Each structure stands twice: as structure tokens, then as C-alpha cells.
Amino acid sequence: MTQPGSTPSRPRRGAGCLQSLVVLAVILGLAYGASKVFGDKDSSSKASSSPSSASDGKGGSWEVGDCGGPDPENKPDGYRAFDCDDKAATFKALEIKSASIMPNAIQCPAGTDLIIQVSRVFGSGDDKKSSGIPTNTVCGRNLSDDHPGDAGAGGGQLVKGDCITSTAKEIACAEAGSDAFKVLDLVEEKEECPAATTEPMQLMMAMGRPYNVICGGKV
């Protein structure tokens, strides 16, 4: 729940030690702050807000279906590309999106367990962690059976089918109490919410976010 030369090859080809690609990862579990009675909360559950860098090691661009995993040379939040049959691979790319300097502008599909921002750097060295040109964003899904990004699971980006508290914090639907709501839609204006909406939650302004209102209905 983690942004954003010559044409590179695909990342799973070859296992050389090129250091031309930096992968920045943010494991998502985001809940968005809301105005009105929801206060100014901007909390995050199971989230890392300080992404670290890691050398991809293969000097390539990402494609849907490519796999990756934690980079042992850039702990704790660095990721790199791996062959999908490599035991070090922990996620597969569901979708590839353009890079963005605004985290809220990246909206990955349902089922995304983590978001990885890829940047291209030139040369190598310790400055890899703080420099680079954003190139694209990888929406990844875990290869394991642990999928916090699934609708209702309590993690990942907020999507239809998730559950939230009365303060707009995402929670697992299985743990939802009587004051919880289910996300029926995510829209720009309250008037766009479906008829079953009982609690339209107006969010605080966030640059790049594709919606401003959470349409909440009783669980």
C-alpha cells in the first residue's frame, strides 16, 4: 500500500548486475482523510510511507505478468525484478501505469496488494536511493495466498466492496462493527452516489485523486 536512454529490455531477461533501474515500493493500506464529521484523519493501516530504493538488476521496463520480490541489497522496502519461477519472486504485475509525482493520482485495479514506482537512474552508487527519473508504476499482486488488496480484505487502495469506519478508515469487512459502512462507489460529487448510499463521505482535497466522495452504505 507503496512514486514514480535507450529502450530497455524486459526485466526478466538476464540476471546481470546492471544498475540503471531503481524500483521504489510502497506497500499500501491507505485510508483517506475526510471532512465533515470525519475530521482531518489521514491515517494509513499496514502502510509504508517512506519508500526505499532497490536496483532492478536487469535493466528493463516492466510488462504485465512480470514478477518481482524484495531486494536483499536494499532492505527493508526495496524491490527488484525476478523470474516468476524464482523462489525470491513474491508478486506479479497486474497492470503498468505511467509514473506520477502525486501518489493519489495512481489508481490501481482491485486486487492490487502493493504499488511499485519505477525510476531510471544513470550510473550507480549510494545516491540511487534519492535520485532517478520516474518512468512507470507497477500494480502488483502477491503470489502467495495473502491478498490485502482484495475488496473487503482491509488493505490496498480503497475500492468498491471495501469496508470503512465512520471516520473513513478502511477495515476488513470481517471485522466491521455496527458503525461501519461498505463502499458502494467512489465518485467526484455526492449526487453521483447510488441510491443505496446512506453515508456520502466528502473527503478533504487531495491533488490527483480520481474521486472526492466515498459512497457508504450499511454493511
C-alpha positions as MATLAB code, in Angstrom:
seq = 'MTQPGSTPSRPRRGAGCLQSLVVLAVILGLAYGASKVFGDKDSSSKASSSPSSASDGKGGSWEVGDCGGPDPENKPDGYRAFDCDDKAATFKALEIKSASIMPNAIQCPAGTDLIIQVSRVFGSGDDKKSSGIPTNTVCGRNLSDDHPGDAGAGGGQLVKGDCITSTAKEIACAEAGSDAFKVLDLVEEKEECPAATTEPMQLMMAMGRPYNVICGGKV';
ca = [
       0.000    0.000    0.000;
       3.722    1.671   -1.910;
       6.166    7.036   -6.922;
       7.110    7.497   -9.798;
      18.371    6.316  -22.702;
      17.908    3.583  -24.895;
      14.804    1.414  -24.920;
      15.293   -1.214  -22.188;
      14.637   -4.916  -22.479;
      12.081   -6.758  -20.341;
      13.147   -7.087  -16.703;
      13.026  -10.875  -16.502;
      15.593  -11.390  -19.243;
      19.091  -11.886  -17.986;
      20.355  -11.651  -14.411;
      23.243   -9.251  -14.826;
      24.270   -6.618  -12.325;
      23.206   -3.517  -14.253;
      22.166   -0.684  -12.007;
      20.249    1.512  -14.415;
      16.795    0.908  -12.915;
      15.650    1.855   -9.446;
      12.476    0.328   -8.029;
      10.687    2.181   -5.260;
       7.979    0.274   -3.399;
       5.144    1.390   -1.178;
       3.021   -1.339    0.387;
      -0.450    0.116    0.516;
      -3.109    0.037    3.162;
      -4.454    3.509    2.678;
      -7.375    5.245    4.306;
      -8.262    8.745    3.148;
      -8.988   11.708    5.388;
     -12.490   13.103    5.250;
     -14.024   16.417    6.198;
     -17.408   16.903    7.879;
     -17.753   14.688   10.987;
     -14.861   12.590    9.769;
     -12.236   15.089   10.941;
      -8.828   15.548    9.350;
      -7.684   11.951    9.518;
      -5.060   10.900    7.013;
      -4.245    7.556    8.553;
      -2.663    4.527    6.974;
      -3.035    0.908    8.016;
      -0.328   -1.605    7.165;
       1.344    1.103    5.113;
       4.887    2.249    4.486;
       5.033    5.966    3.751;
       8.805    6.120    3.230;
       9.704    4.012    0.191;
      13.248    2.774   -0.264;
      15.086    2.114   -3.495;
      16.481   -1.086   -4.909;
      18.403   -1.957   -8.050;
      16.299   -3.890  -10.513;
      19.428   -5.723  -11.579;
      18.113   -6.445  -15.069;
      17.902   -3.045  -16.685;
      14.451   -3.461  -18.216;
      10.978   -1.979  -18.468;
       8.075   -3.713  -16.742;
       5.239   -5.511  -18.506;
       2.033   -7.108  -17.244;
       2.851  -10.598  -15.966;
       6.407   -9.772  -14.885;
       7.354  -10.761  -11.353;
       9.462   -9.288   -8.601;
      10.288   -9.506   -4.930;
      12.261   -7.925   -2.086;
      15.811   -6.926   -2.932;
      18.187   -8.285   -0.253;
      20.636   -5.481   -1.049;
      18.112   -2.709   -0.319;
      16.186   -3.697    2.793;
      13.591   -3.233    4.142;
      11.417   -1.720    1.401;
      13.406   -2.240   -1.789;
      12.126   -4.470   -4.584;
      13.618   -5.825   -7.814;
      12.557   -7.952  -10.767;
      12.806  -11.751  -10.693;
      11.750  -14.569  -12.999;
       8.296  -15.747  -11.942;
       9.618  -19.243  -11.194;
      12.360  -17.849   -8.958;
      11.733  -18.605   -5.286;
      12.599  -14.972   -4.495;
       9.600  -13.689   -6.517;
       6.714  -12.591   -4.310;
       4.427  -10.602   -6.626;
       3.253  -10.371  -10.238;
       2.444   -7.198  -12.177;
      -1.311   -6.834  -12.739;
      -1.082   -3.535  -14.580;
       1.547   -0.999  -15.615;
       0.700    2.685  -15.293;
       2.508    5.917  -16.036;
       4.643    7.445  -13.326;
       3.274   10.306  -11.236;
       4.728   12.630   -8.629;
       1.289   12.678   -6.968;
       0.665    9.387   -5.112;
      -3.116    9.845   -5.134;
      -3.144   10.025   -8.924;
      -2.197    6.362   -9.260;
      -5.317    4.215   -9.066;
      -4.535    0.524   -9.480;
      -7.149   -2.175  -10.189;
      -8.892   -4.146   -7.461;
      -6.714   -6.952   -6.174;
      -3.548   -4.832   -6.133;
      -1.591   -5.695   -2.988;
       1.310   -3.283   -3.489;
       2.317   -0.433   -5.750;
       5.853   -0.049   -7.049;
       7.181    3.136   -8.576;
       9.981    2.600  -11.062;
      12.611    5.246  -11.815;
      15.534    5.184  -14.211;
      18.896    6.387  -12.997;
      22.230    6.595  -14.738;
      25.366    5.173  -13.224;
      25.471    3.553   -9.802;
      26.320    4.330   -6.239;
      24.760    5.173   -2.898;
      22.753    8.067   -4.370;
      20.398    5.579   -6.073;
      18.018    5.843   -3.160;
      17.306    9.510   -3.632;
      17.532   10.154   -7.350;
      16.086    8.974  -10.621;
      13.626    9.821  -13.356;
      10.166    8.284  -12.709;
       9.210    6.016  -15.610;
       6.183    3.951  -14.645;
       4.225    2.387  -11.818;
       3.689   -1.326  -11.269;
       0.426   -2.543   -9.713;
       1.445   -5.824   -8.095;
      -0.452   -8.799   -6.693;
       1.095  -11.195   -4.207;
       1.989  -14.663   -5.466;
       1.049  -16.025   -2.048;
      -2.499  -16.502   -0.774;
      -2.243  -13.271    1.233;
      -4.192  -10.609   -0.667;
      -4.876   -7.487    1.440;
      -5.830   -5.661   -1.771;
      -8.908   -7.786   -2.429;
     -12.219   -5.989   -1.926;
     -13.194   -6.241    1.744;
      -9.837   -7.575    2.921;
      -8.851   -4.342    4.668;
      -5.737   -3.342    2.729;
      -4.625   -1.940   -0.609;
      -6.247    1.067   -2.227;
      -9.845    1.810   -1.434;
     -12.154    0.098   -3.966;
     -15.826   -0.782   -4.299;
     -16.699   -3.543   -1.852;
     -14.262   -2.408    0.838;
     -15.458   -1.540    4.325;
     -14.692    1.639    6.254;
     -15.347    3.053    9.705;
     -17.416    6.164   10.345;
     -14.146    8.155   10.091;
     -13.414    6.801    6.595;
     -10.669    4.405    7.728;
     -10.524    1.150    5.783;
     -11.048   -2.039    7.772;
     -11.558   -5.684    6.897;
     -15.246   -6.369    6.315;
     -14.987   -9.439    8.541;
     -14.109   -7.098   11.428;
     -16.698   -4.435   10.620;
     -18.871   -3.290   13.509;
     -22.300   -1.718   13.596;
     -20.864    1.709   12.795;
     -19.073    0.519    9.650;
     -20.039    1.159    6.038;
     -19.446   -0.617    2.757;
     -18.004    1.332   -0.155;
     -20.705    1.364   -2.818;
     -18.846    3.721   -5.154;
     -16.081    6.326   -5.342;
     -17.223    9.462   -7.156;
     -16.462   13.144   -7.643;
     -19.783   14.566   -6.416;
     -22.267   13.335   -3.794;
     -25.043   13.466   -6.365;
     -23.327   10.659   -8.261;
     -23.657    8.185   -5.383;
     -26.007    5.210   -5.906;
     -29.462    5.212   -4.327;
     -28.451    2.746   -1.592;
     -25.930    5.215   -0.180;
     -26.669    6.113    3.437;
     -23.453    7.987    4.215;
     -21.809   10.014    1.428;
     -18.400   10.964    2.849;
     -16.889   14.145    1.458;
     -13.105   13.839    1.518;
     -10.559   16.543    2.052;
      -8.953   17.787   -1.133;
      -6.077   15.680   -2.472;
      -4.245   16.543   -5.667;
      -4.623   13.908   -8.354;
      -7.087   11.640   -6.577;
      -9.736   10.470   -9.069;
     -12.608   10.761   -6.567;
     -13.713   13.139   -3.797;
     -16.591   11.251   -2.214;
     -16.917    7.790   -0.700;
     -20.460    6.484   -1.137;
     -21.038    4.473    2.039;
     -23.876    2.068    2.661;
     -24.694   -0.086    5.652;
     -22.735   -3.342    5.833;
];
